[in-house]
Amino acid sequence: MNVLASYRESSPGLRRTLSLYQDKIVIGGRDFETHISLKELNPDFGFIRFRSRRCVIGFMLFVVILWVFVYPFQLPIASPRVIFTIVLAVSSLAFALTYLSKFKAYRFVNNSGIIILDVVEAGPDKDRCHDFVQRISEAIREASSSTT
């Protein structure tokens, strides 16, 4: 069977390839591969914008490290403990900024309303994401009409 379209997602913590066939979608990554039948999906899709929780964790670490380990002790800035702590705090801030951007995910549900497939707008094919989602929707309609 020929691939109708493919899409590569890549964001911090996520790398996968989605391949659209006439009757299924194949999702593959480094250590996994799964198949979703198009007949199980509803062609109407929604979307959600989200920010990774890692961003919030990074900002919280930044504040906690400075507030708990530096401020109360009033140590001189040149102290090795303070320098080490500031390096940790800046590292946690850099971690938070890495995950700061919001992502958009298109969601396909089954007939019961359960989310079956998310297509995240991120990575090298980001600009083609909406077109890929439209192709999935069309393929679902075709697969549904061929069975009835």
Summary of the structure (lengths in Angstrom):
residues: 148
radius of gyration: 21.9
end to end distance: 21.8
largest distance: 76.4
contacts: 404
relative contact order: 0.21
helix: 43%
strand: 34%
